[in-house]
């Protein structure tokens, strides 16, 4: 019996790791394209490396359950097609016995998924978005490349022939900030720096044409400071629900519950934080509705992480009996069943997530429907194959 269990479990593990690697590669193609794009833009390699390092683990919340589903269906469909399942039954072997290894492994993957979804993914999400802002701010001036028109800044286009450090030579600036006129500014050289969110060009040997809407002629100056307002994105980052880890999420849920129970205290706190004007009756009524939506939203986000983790054991529970029933052409049918099962599971989760602010429907409860459906389906199919 132990030999049989090891045989089935070994085939299951090898199929899982192969599926996991293939799915990880497919799901990270878009990320790789984004990373290559950053490198071609001249973003520092260190920032790009950190960006990639925190982005790859996020795909594991998808690849682990899908890898388990594909492995369960392919392995047990092959066993069924080769009449090995029939031989096991003839020898009095219970299906639950050979399922023990895959189910225990799926349970471990479920616990791993809870950890990944509540600790690694939120941390990666926060770091990745913070790095994206730092790329816009810290590397904004490094993206200035000679020999091409730079239109990344609002209502301003910049072109220059050479670059030495922060010095730009043979500079041309097309200024569209004034809706009444378009201006062209040229300079023999310019020192580029940043002040907050502004890009500052210290122009030497400059010309501007026209001066303004009232003076259509050209003007010259030996030196002039030109400022591109709000050219760089704000470097500050405000944390969102997706950034909260497990215990932080629990605290946020408790806080949201307290706000719903005592909206007056919530209104006073929001007024102190500058997010509200007071506790007038009309505003308080609107605030109650907002607080209920907030509670529903954060509850749904928390439950979604758990449902994503439970996909691992759900997919194995229904993958094994579905694989046994797909006796012929196991590869094609197995992949089709895997795709249909995963699509159905995740479509319900996505639908409930889209309704997260609708507290009347209780999406944080309904989001567990695919888990309940999987256990019910497994309870129906597994006894039929014992």
Phi, psi and omega in degrees: 000317179298323179296318179296316179297318179295323180297311181293316182293323178296317177296322179295315181296316181296319178294322180296311183295324177294315178297319180299316181294316180296313181295321178297318179297315182296315185285344180258005178299314179299320178295320179297319178299319178295319179295316178298321178299319177297319181294321179293333179280354178090016177295139179307139184299325180300315179293319179296320179297317178294322178300315181291321185297323182270349183270326183298317182299337182297332180288343183293336178292342176258317189288326180293307179297319181293322176297320177295320180296312180299317180297316182297315183290316182293315183294311185284334173290324177292318177299321179289319181294327180272009179065017179287328177294319178297322178294321178299316180296319181297330178272004178081019179277128179279139179301325180298333180293313181283342177280346187302311181299307178302323180291319177296319177296320178295323177296318176297320178294328177296315177297319177297321179296321177299318178294314182297313185290335183255348182236307186283311182297313177300319179295317178296321179298316180293312181296320182296317180289325177294320178294323178299321177290322178294327176297319181292325184271305186291324183257009183302317180284333179289341179283352178288109183247138179287153174083008177218152179282126181258112181241029179281343183266150184291124173060021179219135173240138186233140176218140176208157187274317184224161179218128176231102185066238177261011179263128177250135183246146181053063187268140173230127178239125173260116187254117179245022183288332179269118183293344183273330182217156171251132183244152175239126180246131177237157178204146178291326174202161182207140175264121184257129176221177178231144175229104185065240179262002182262145170260127184249127178248116176269098188275139176237131183063055187261157170226151176224135183213118353277174181291305174201186184293336180268345180232093186285356184278179179266147177233149178236152177207145179290327181207138183204142179261123180245133186240128173262106188284137176056038181285326182257143179291157178295131183277354180281151181228126178260125184293145179242178183301322182293343181272347184282134176273185194305301184288329174296321178295318178298320178294321179294322178294316177299319179294319179295322177297318179296321179295322179293321180288327182229075182295335179296314177297322178296321179295319179294320179294318179295326177294320177295327180277358179082018181253007179205165184256350182154201184234040176298157187300315181294316180293324179294322178295317178294324180294321178302316179295319179295320181293322177295320178295320179298316179297315179297321182295312184286328174297317181295320178298317180294315180293328179299320178298319180291320180295320176300320180291320181289349176300331181299306183286329178296316183293327177288320181300319180265340180291323182295305180293326177294324178294322180295326181284338178270082191275333184245149182050053191301328183293310182294309181295321180298316179294322179296316179295319178301314181297315181296318181296311181296319179299314181299317182298308187284334177296320178296318179298316180295320179298314180293325177295322178293338179260020189297332182273355179270087186292340180294325183276351182053060182297335179292341175267315182294340181294344178275001181304315179297328177293314178299318180297320179295316179294322178294317179295320177295320178296335178274319188278320185299312177302331180289342182249008180290000000 
